[in-house]
Amino acid sequence: MTLDPETRKKIDQLVASDSVVLFMKGSRSFPQCGFSASVVNILNTLIPKYTTVNILADADVRTGMKEYSDWPTFPQLFVRGEFVGGADIVRQMHESGDLEKKLGDLVAPAKAPSVAVSPRAARELSEALKEGSPGDVIHLTITPAWEHELALGGVESSHVTVQAGSITLQLDRASAGRADGVVIDFVEAADGAGFKIDNPNRPAVVREIAPKELKALLDARKIERLYDVRTDKERGIAKIAGARQLDDAAMAEVEGLPKDTPLAFHCHHGGRSRGAAEHFLKLGFKNVYNMAGGIEAWSRDVDPSVPRY
């Protein structure tokens, strides 16, 4: 297939319309595929301004781009008129630091986050540095899944440097954007000792809770709302005292509660109730619990008088 002159001219103009142009499915504010979203997330950590072209809105551009760049899939990234690659290449370049080099002066200055290191953690990190190689610093990585990793390594020029007391930390740009307010501590427990990292930026998650733990919180009135997502037929077989069925009226009531209200959910084995818990988490509730094992586990571990089925 030969790209017709009018379509080539149109694509030329789009490529030249900005220093960074991303041909993608959807837009920067509403990506319509996971690959496009991944590149948008990377660019958002590096540059404040770039242009996106929704190839779903123009069949000629969508078809013509494959010949124009000799690349069969989307998204496609152009920097200063040069084709860079698709999602996998952009990700690899980002991880290696090559994408930041390619963008050059377009990259926004990174803001150093505020990170605190407790005295005990500082001692442990200092000991680790003594055992490492000369010039090593502590690297703090915070993944998109909000997992935290500490490691020794050499100074990376593309990373953000933070001085936390006597400890020098380095973070990649994405981690730095997730790290403001992080506190690094070192704690000892019955099952061993290790670093404990508290991050106030971590999004709320559904907390899986064992029946005995839930019973203790209910008895202490730290949780006052337990919802049963099972059917009428199932509730006719077995119920937990005080658990309210999550019907339409209960749904409307919960939606009107303050977002810091603790909510707990249960079903037969824990699957359906987790779905309900995640629904309310998306509505902004911050303290949401799902009883692991459902009423089956409650009968086994808390109250054997509750029938099992």
Helices and strands as residue ranges (DSSP letters): H 5-15, E 20-24, H 34-46, E 51-54, G 55-57, H 59-68, E 76-79, E 82-85, H 87-96, H 98-103, G 104-106, E 115-117, H 119-131, E 137-142, E 148-153, E 160-164, E 167-171, H 173-176, E 182-189, E 192-198, E 207-209, H 211-219, E 226-228, H 232-237, E 244-245, H 248-255, E 263-266, H 271-282, E 288-291, H 294-301
